[in-house]
Amino acid sequence: MTSPSHPVIVWLRKDLRLDDNAALAAAAASGAAVIPVYIREPESAGTGPLGEAQAWWLHHSLESFSKSLEQLGSRLVLASGEALSTLERLMTETGAQTVYWNRRYDPQGIAIDSPLKQELRARGIVVQSFAGQLLHEPSKLMTGGGTPFRVYTPFWRAFDGAGDPPSPVDAPSRLAAPAAWPASEYLAEWKLLPQEPNWAATFPEIFTPGETEAQRRLRSFLEDKLGRYDTRRDFPADDATSLLSPHLAMGEISPARIWHATKGLGETTGHDNLIRFRKELVWREFSYYLLFHFPDLATRNWNPRFDAFEWRFDAGLFKAWTKGLTGYPIVDAGMRQLWRHGIMHNRVRMIVASFLVKDLLIDWRQGERWFRDTLVDADPASNAASWQWVAGSGADASPWFRIFNPVLQGEKFDPQGDYVRRFVPELAELDAKYIHRPFEAPLPALLRAGIRLGETYPKPLVDHGAARQQALSAYEATG
């Protein structure tokens, strides 16, 4: 039992929110003083932001969360160091004998939290962990045969048949402060923001980190966009998606809050729209489920058949892909959107991933690492599971022979070229007929648009038809 005479430490990780924060709510209900703490663990622990873009987000998320705590009469304590020694120091300094946290489900987090809980309890410390970062506990949902699910569709059916996830808990109205606060580090000292050049300067065109903005986005999406989600979500020029993924990745909003906010909306927004959106939430669940049961998801082929595949890394081709200079407009628009806003439309993510893996024959792990560093919504589970899905090596994967044609994909999902024109401005004046195939445009059309192929815009790195055949041959060679 927690003693009200001793404060409770709430160790925050990727759960920087007041609403539906089980650990924080339990601490507030205990009657004890509450000390919210964020620990910057060593980089070697692998539990911090996944890359530079997410570090930018973390800085602003911590600022926002700190202000929210101050409105409740509390504050956020920042500390750096290995988890056990840092918590020991804080407990000694404050007299705390209780530590609460919300569970982590990535292998790095589990490797730290499980022995840490045992060690603290062995020293007489009350430790309690809480669910809430996912809609379900990945250790509990199993097939009828008691084995983990390997395919998404039966996973979705089992999930949907299990009933609604637990209801979210409301934010505490106040948090009791300790008699004396422990020392806190200064956020600026952590240097999470980019230095010169400030490559994140354009991120705020799209994003404002923090719980308040996450809840605003949810309301806006449900009111204005959910009713056309199923039919428009694949069109990158449309403002048709929720853009909640970075808020979910940093835990500024819980999946349970999103799920329950959609209850009863099928009648007004259309059942297909509601189910499609919920299936996206559950794909995130399935990704964590895979990561929980296959901890090497980001580094090893889920399907071992791909271990024999001979990747052909070419530094020049990879750099052209990262810079959005492949000569395929929909691919280049996606990669440049990533540079500009730290995000990429989901349909375009599949197209650019397929191009890297199947047109350039570059290992999917190279792309996974690049996305980790450049996405503000970088997520250890969804990122790895989705790259393996596109590569064909993962669970419920897209078959290897399903190779996205970047020209046809662009013409289908960006028919007027609005998305390409936004992010590849050198093609802005090109006729819609050629916007996704400038390499086939007649010279007069290129001249009218001010385009000189190979100078103002690159020629294609590869011929897609030939690259497709090469990829299929390489796959067949693996046996």
C-alpha positions in Angstrom: 0.0 0.0 0.0 1.1 3.5 -0.7 1.6 5.7 2.3 0.1 9.2 2.0 3.0 10.4 4.2 5.5 9.6 1.5 5.4 11.0 -2.0 4.8 8.8 -5.1 7.2 9.1 -8.0 5.4 8.8 -11.4 8.0 7.9 -14.0 6.8 9.3 -17.3 8.1 7.9 -20.6 6.2 8.0 -23.9 3.0 9.0 -22.0 3.2 12.8 -21.8 -0.4 13.4 -21.1 -2.8 14.1 -18.2 -5.8 12.4 -19.7 -6.1 8.6 -19.6 -2.8 8.3 -17.8 -3.3 5.3 -15.5 -0.1 5.7 -13.5 -0.7 9.4 -12.9 -4.4 8.9 -12.0 -3.5 6.2 -9.5 -0.9 8.4 -7.9 -3.3 11.3 -7.6 -6.0 9.0 -6.1 -3.5 7.7 -3.5 -3.7 10.8 -1.4 0.1 11.2 -1.5 2.2 13.9 -2.9 3.0 13.2 -6.6 6.4 13.8 -8.2 6.2 13.4 -12.0 9.6 12.5 -13.4 11.0 12.2 -17.0 14.3 10.4 -17.2 16.6 10.8 -20.1 18.1 7.3 -20.1 21.5 6.7 -21.8 21.4 6.6 -25.5 22.6 3.0 -25.4 19.4 2.0 -23.6 17.5 2.6 -26.8 14.4 4.0 -25.0 14.5 7.7 -26.0 13.4 9.4 -29.2 14.0 7.1 -32.1 15.7 9.8 -34.2 16.5 13.5 -34.6 13.0 14.4 -35.8 11.4 12.8 -32.8 13.9 14.5 -30.5 12.5 17.8 -31.8 9.0 16.6 -31.0 10.1 15.4 -27.5 11.5 18.8 -26.6 8.2 20.6 -27.4 6.1 17.8 -25.9 8.0 18.0 -22.6 7.5 21.8 -22.6 3.8 21.4 -23.2 3.4 18.7 -20.5 5.3 20.7 -18.0 2.9 23.6 -18.4 0.0 21.3 -18.0 1.4 20.0 -14.8 1.9 23.5 -13.5 -1.8 24.2 -14.0 -2.5 21.4 -11.5 -0.1 22.8 -8.9 2.7 20.4 -9.9 5.8 20.3 -12.0 7.9 18.0 -14.2 11.3 16.9 -12.8 13.9 16.2 -15.5 16.7 13.8 -14.8 19.4 12.1 -16.8 21.0 8.7 -16.1 20.4 5.0 -15.9 16.9 4.2 -14.6 17.8 2.4 -11.3 20.4 4.8 -10.1 18.3 7.8 -11.0 15.3 6.6 -9.2 17.4 5.6 -6.2 18.7 9.2 -6.0 15.3 10.7 -6.3 13.8 8.4 -3.7 16.7 9.2 -1.3 16.2 13.0 -2.0 12.4 13.0 -1.6 11.7 10.1 0.8 9.5 8.4 -1.8 8.9 4.7 -1.3 6.6 4.2 -4.3 7.1 4.3 -8.0 4.4 4.1 -10.7 4.8 3.8 -14.4 2.9 2.9 -17.5 4.2 -0.2 -19.3 6.5 -0.2 -22.3 6.1 -2.9 -24.9 9.2 -2.5 -27.0 12.1 -5.0 -26.3 14.5 -2.3 -25.0 11.9 -1.0 -22.6 10.9 -4.4 -21.3 14.6 -5.4 -20.8 14.9 -2.4 -18.5 11.6 -2.4 -16.7 11.2 -6.1 -15.8 14.5 -6.5 -13.8 14.1 -2.9 -12.4 10.7 -3.8 -10.9 12.2 -6.9 -9.3 15.2 -5.0 -7.9 13.1 -2.2 -6.5 10.6 -4.5 -4.9 13.5 -6.5 -3.4 14.6 -3.3 -1.7 11.1 -2.8 -0.2 9.9 -0.2 -2.7 6.3 -0.3 -3.8 6.3 -0.6 -7.7 3.2 -0.7 -9.8 3.0 -0.7 -13.6 -0.2 0.0 -15.5 -1.7 -0.7 -18.9 -3.0 1.9 -21.3 -0.4 2.5 -23.9 -2.1 -0.1 -26.1 -5.7 -1.2 -26.5 -4.9 -4.7 -25.3 -2.1 -6.6 -23.6 -0.1 -8.4 -26.3 0.6 -11.3 -24.1 -3.1 -12.2 -23.8 -4.7 -12.2 -27.2 -3.9 -15.6 -28.8 -5.3 -18.0 -31.5 -7.6 -20.8 -30.5 -4.5 -23.0 -30.4 -2.8 -20.8 -27.9 -0.2 -19.4 -30.3 0.4 -15.8 -31.4 -1.5 -14.5 -34.4 0.6 -14.2 -37.6 -1.9 -12.6 -39.9 -3.7 -9.3 -39.4 -7.2 -10.2 -40.5 -7.8 -12.9 -37.9 -6.1 -10.7 -35.4 -8.6 -8.0 -36.1 -11.5 -10.4 -35.9 -10.4 -11.6 -32.5 -9.7 -8.1 -31.3 -13.1 -6.9 -32.6 -14.9 -9.9 -31.0 -13.3 -9.3 -27.6 -15.5 -6.2 -27.0 -14.4 -2.6 -26.4 -11.1 -1.9 -24.7 -11.3 -0.5 -21.2 -12.7 3.0 -20.9 -10.1 5.8 -20.5 -9.7 7.5 -17.2 -10.1 11.3 -16.8 -7.3 13.6 -16.1 -6.7 14.4 -12.4 -8.1 17.8 -11.3 -5.1 18.4 -9.1 -1.8 16.8 -8.0 -0.6 17.2 -4.4 2.9 18.7 -4.3 5.7 17.4 -2.1 7.0 19.4 0.8 10.2 20.0 -1.2 10.9 19.3 -4.9 14.0 17.4 -6.0 16.4 19.2 -8.3 15.6 19.2 -11.9 17.7 19.6 -15.0 17.0 22.2 -17.6 15.4 21.1 -20.8 17.6 23.3 -22.9 20.7 21.5 -21.6 19.5 18.3 -23.3 20.0 19.9 -26.8 17.1 18.0 -28.4 16.5 20.8 -30.9 18.5 21.0 -34.1 21.3 23.4 -34.2 22.4 25.2 -37.4 21.0 24.6 -39.8 17.5 24.4 -38.3 16.1 21.6 -40.5 12.9 21.5 -38.4 12.0 25.1 -39.1 9.1 24.1 -41.3 7.7 21.3 -39.1 5.4 23.8 -37.3 3.6 24.5 -40.6 1.8 21.2 -39.8 2.4 20.2 -36.2 2.1 21.6 -32.7 3.3 19.0 -30.2 1.4 18.5 -27.0 -1.7 16.9 -25.5 -3.9 19.9 -26.1 -3.2 19.8 -29.8 -3.7 16.0 -29.9 -7.2 16.4 -28.4 -8.0 19.2 -30.8 -6.9 17.1 -33.8 -9.0 14.3 -32.6 -12.1 16.4 -32.4 -11.5 18.1 -35.7 -11.0 14.7 -37.4 -14.1 13.2 -36.0 -16.2 16.3 -36.9 -14.8 17.1 -40.4 -13.0 14.1 -41.9 -14.1 10.7 -40.5 -17.2 10.8 -42.8 -15.0 10.6 -45.9 -12.1 8.6 -44.5 -12.6 5.3 -46.3 -12.8 6.9 -49.7 -10.2 9.7 -49.4 -7.6 8.5 -47.1 -5.3 7.2 -49.9 -5.2 10.6 -51.7 -2.1 12.5 -50.4 -3.2 15.9 -51.7 -6.4 15.7 -49.6 -6.5 16.7 -46.0 -8.3 13.5 -45.1 -6.3 11.8 -42.4 -6.1 12.4 -38.6 -2.4 13.2 -38.3 -2.6 11.8 -34.8 0.3 9.4 -35.3 3.1 11.6 -33.8 0.8 12.4 -30.8 0.2 8.6 -30.3 3.9 7.9 -30.7 4.8 10.3 -27.9 1.9 9.2 -25.8 0.2 12.7 -25.9 -3.1 10.9 -26.4 -4.0 7.3 -25.7 -5.4 4.8 -28.2 -8.3 4.1 -25.8 -9.3 7.8 -25.8 -9.4 7.7 -29.6 -11.2 4.4 -29.8 -14.0 5.4 -27.3 -14.3 8.9 -29.0 -15.5 7.0 -32.1 -18.2 5.0 -30.4 -21.6 5.5 -31.9 -20.3 7.5 -34.8 -21.0 4.8 -37.4 -24.6 6.0 -38.0 -23.6 9.5 -38.7 -20.2 9.1 -40.5 -20.8 5.8 -42.2 -19.9 2.3 -40.9 -17.2 1.8 -43.5 -15.4 5.0 -42.5 -15.5 4.1 -38.8 -14.3 0.5 -39.3 -11.5 1.7 -41.7 -10.2 4.2 -39.1 -10.4 1.7 -36.3 -8.5 -0.9 -38.4 -5.7 1.6 -38.6 -5.6 1.9 -34.8 -5.6 -1.9 -34.6 -2.8 -2.2 -37.2 -0.7 -0.2 -34.6 -1.8 -2.8 -32.1 -0.8 -5.7 -34.4 2.6 -4.1 -35.0 3.2 -4.0 -31.2 1.9 -7.5 -30.9 4.5 -8.6 -33.5 7.3 -6.7 -31.8 6.3 -8.2 -28.4 6.4 -11.7 -29.8 9.3 -11.1 -32.2 11.7 -8.6 -30.5 14.1 -8.5 -33.5 11.4 -7.2 -35.9 13.5 -4.1 -36.9 16.6 -6.1 -37.6 15.7 -9.6 -38.7 13.4 -10.9 -41.5 10.2 -12.2 -39.9 10.1 -14.7 -42.7 13.5 -16.4 -42.7 13.3 -17.2 -46.4 14.4 -13.7 -47.0 17.7 -14.3 -45.2 19.1 -15.6 -48.5 18.1 -12.6 -50.5 21.0 -10.7 -52.0 20.5 -7.0 -51.5 22.5 -4.6 -53.7 23.3 -1.5 -51.7 24.4 1.5 -53.8 25.3 4.6 -51.8 24.5 6.9 -54.7 21.1 5.4 -55.3 20.2 5.5 -51.6 21.2 9.1 -51.3 19.1 10.1 -54.3 16.2 8.3 -52.7 16.6 10.1 -49.4 16.8 13.5 -51.1 13.8 12.9 -53.3 15.8 12.9 -56.6 14.8 9.5 -58.1 13.1 10.9 -61.2 9.8 9.4 -60.2 7.6 12.4 -59.0 5.4 10.6 -56.5 8.4 9.1 -54.8 10.3 12.4 -54.8 7.3 14.3 -53.4 7.0 11.8 -50.5 10.7 12.0 -49.6 10.6 15.8 -49.8 7.5 16.0 -47.7 9.5 13.9 -45.1 12.2 16.5 -45.2 9.8 19.5 -44.9 7.4 18.3 -42.3 8.9 15.1 -40.7 5.9 13.2 -41.9 4.7 11.3 -45.0 1.3 10.3 -46.2 0.7 6.6 -45.6 -0.1 5.6 -49.1 3.1 7.4 -50.3 5.1 5.6 -47.6 4.2 2.3 -49.2 5.2 3.6 -52.7 8.6 5.0 -51.6 9.3 1.9 -49.5 8.5 -0.4 -52.5 10.7 1.7 -54.7 13.7 1.4 -52.4 13.3 -2.3 -51.8 12.0 -3.6 -55.1 13.2 -1.1 -57.7 16.6 -0.3 -56.2 17.0 -3.7 -54.4 18.2 -2.0 -51.2 17.7 -3.8 -47.9 14.5 -2.7 -46.2 16.5 -2.2 -43.0 18.2 0.8 -44.6 14.8 2.4 -45.2 13.6 1.5 -41.7 16.6 3.2 -40.1 16.1 6.3 -42.3 12.4 6.6 -41.3 13.3 6.2 -37.7 15.6 9.2 -37.9 13.4 11.5 -40.0 9.8 10.8 -38.9 8.2 12.7 -36.1 5.9 9.7 -35.7 8.7 7.2 -35.6 7.5 4.1 -33.8 9.5 1.0 -33.1 6.7 -1.3 -33.9 4.7 0.3 -36.7 7.9 1.3 -38.6 9.5 -2.1 -38.5 6.2 -4.0 -39.2 5.3 -1.8 -42.1 8.7 -2.0 -43.8 8.6 -5.7 -43.5 5.1 -5.8 -44.9 6.1 -3.8 -48.0 9.3 -5.9 -48.4 7.4 -9.1 -48.3 9.4 -10.5 -45.4 7.0 -9.7 -42.6 3.8 -11.1 -41.1 0.8 -10.8 -43.3 3.1 -9.2 -45.8 2.5 -7.9 -49.2 3.6 -10.7 -51.6 7.0 -10.0 -53.1 5.5 -9.9 -56.6 3.2 -7.0 -55.5 5.6 -4.3 -56.7 4.1 -0.7 -56.7 4.4 1.0 -60.0 5.3 4.6 -59.0 3.8 6.1 -62.2 0.5 4.3 -62.0 0.3 4.8 -58.2 0.8 8.5 -58.7 -1.8 8.7 -61.5 -4.3 6.8 -59.4 -3.9 8.6 -56.1 -2.7 12.1 -57.2 -4.5 12.3 -60.6 -4.1 16.1 -61.1 -0.6 16.1 -59.5 -1.5 18.5 -56.7 0.6 16.6 -54.2 3.6 16.5 -56.6 3.3 20.2 -57.4 3.4 21.0 -53.7 6.5 19.2 -52.9 8.3 19.0 -56.2 7.9 22.7 -57.3 10.2 22.3 -60.4 7.4 20.2 -61.9 4.6 22.6 -61.0 3.9 23.9 -64.5 3.9 20.5 -66.2 0.6 19.3 -67.7 -1.3 16.8 -65.5 -1.0 14.3 -68.4 2.8 14.1 -67.8 3.1 15.1 -64.1 3.9 11.5 -63.0 5.9 10.6 -66.1 8.0 13.7 -67.1 10.5 11.4 -68.8 7.8 10.6 -71.4 6.8 14.3 -71.9 7.5 15.7 -75.4 10.1 18.4 -75.5 7.7 21.3 -76.1 5.7 20.3 -73.0 9.0 20.3 -70.9 10.1 23.6 -72.3 6.7 25.2 -71.5 7.1 24.0 -67.9 10.7 25.2 -67.7 12.0 21.6 -67.2 15.3 20.3 -68.4 15.5 16.6 -67.6 18.8 15.7 -66.1 19.4 19.3 -65.0 16.4 20.9 -63.3 14.8 17.5 -62.5 16.5 14.1 -62.7 16.0 11.4 -65.2 14.7 8.2 -63.6 17.3 6.3 -61.6 16.1 3.0 -63.0 13.6 1.8 -65.6 10.7 0.5 -63.5 9.8 -2.3 -65.9 13.3 -3.6 -66.0 13.8 -3.1 -62.3 10.6 -5.1 -61.6 11.9 -8.1 -63.6 15.2 -7.9 -61.9 13.6 -7.9 -58.5 11.4 -10.9 -59.4 14.4 -12.8 -60.7 16.4 -12.0 -57.5 13.5 -13.3 -55.4 13.1 -16.5 -57.3 16.9 -17.1 -56.8 16.3 -17.3 -53.0 14.5 -20.5 -53.5 
